[in-house]
């Protein structure tokens, strides 16, 4: 995740406050519950890339021997695999 987790509450609060001030949303639940749910959604979305990176690492373990022998470039293989999965899953990073 490119944003520190401790920034999430601050970012969430600012987003919700701006949406309410501009009249774009009207809360039908208590404010704290709205903030809590929004934080969960934002955190979940930000962690998509972290989970994808972990999945790519697991996939590349199959080729560990070839990578160590210098036959394959790990960084290049990592990026190619990651981009392929992004396209297959229509992910936005």
C-alpha positions in Angstrom: 0.0 0.0 0.0 1.4 3.3 -1.0 -0.4 5.4 1.7 0.4 4.8 5.3 -2.5 3.1 7.2 -2.5 5.8 9.8 -3.5 8.4 7.1 -6.7 6.5 6.3 -8.9 8.0 9.0 -7.8 11.5 8.1 -8.4 11.0 4.3 -11.8 9.3 5.0 -12.9 12.1 7.3 -12.0 14.8 4.6 -13.7 12.9 1.8 -17.0 12.4 3.8 -17.0 16.0 5.1 -16.5 17.3 1.6 -19.3 15.1 0.1 -21.7 16.2 2.9 -20.8 19.9 2.6 -21.4 19.8 -1.2 -24.7 18.0 -0.7 -23.5 15.0 -2.7 -24.5 12.6 0.0 -26.9 12.5 2.9 -26.1 10.1 5.7 -28.8 7.7 6.6 -26.6 6.1 9.4 -24.8 7.7 12.3 -21.8 9.8 11.2 -19.3 7.5 13.0 -20.7 4.4 11.3 -20.4 6.1 8.0 -16.8 7.0 8.7 -16.0 3.5 9.9 -17.6 1.8 6.8 -15.8 4.3 4.4 -12.5 3.6 6.1 -13.0 -0.2 5.6 -13.8 0.4 1.9 -10.8 2.7 1.3 -8.4 0.3 3.1 -9.8 -2.7 1.1 -9.3 -0.8 -2.1 -5.8 0.3 -1.3 -4.8 -3.3 -0.3 -5.7 -4.7 -3.8 -2.2 -4.1 -5.0 -0.6 -5.6 -1.9 -2.6 -8.8 -2.3 -1.7 -8.9 -6.0 2.0 -8.5 -5.3 1.8 -11.4 -2.8 0.1 -13.6 -5.3 2.7 -12.8 -8.0 5.5 -13.7 -5.5 3.8 -17.0 -4.8 3.4 -17.7 -8.5 7.1 -16.9 -9.1 8.3 -19.4 -6.4 7.8 -22.1 -9.1 10.7 -20.5 -11.1 13.0 -19.9 -8.1 15.7 -22.2 -9.4 15.9 -20.6 -12.8 15.8 -17.1 -11.3 18.7 -18.0 -8.9 20.7 -19.5 -11.8 20.4 -16.1 -13.6 18.3 -17.5 -16.4 15.4 -15.3 -15.6 15.2 -11.7 -14.4 13.0 -11.6 -11.3 12.0 -7.9 -11.5 11.1 -8.2 -15.2 9.2 -11.5 -14.6 7.4 -10.0 -11.6 6.2 -6.9 -13.6 5.1 -9.0 -16.6 3.2 -11.4 -14.4 1.6 -8.5 -12.4 0.5 -6.7 -15.6 -1.0 -9.9 -17.0 -3.0 -10.4 -13.9 -4.1 -6.8 -13.8 -5.4 -7.1 -17.4 -7.1 -10.4 -16.8 -8.9 -9.1 -13.7 -9.6 -5.6 -15.0 -7.9 -4.1 -11.9 -7.2 -0.4 -11.4 -4.0 0.2 -9.4 
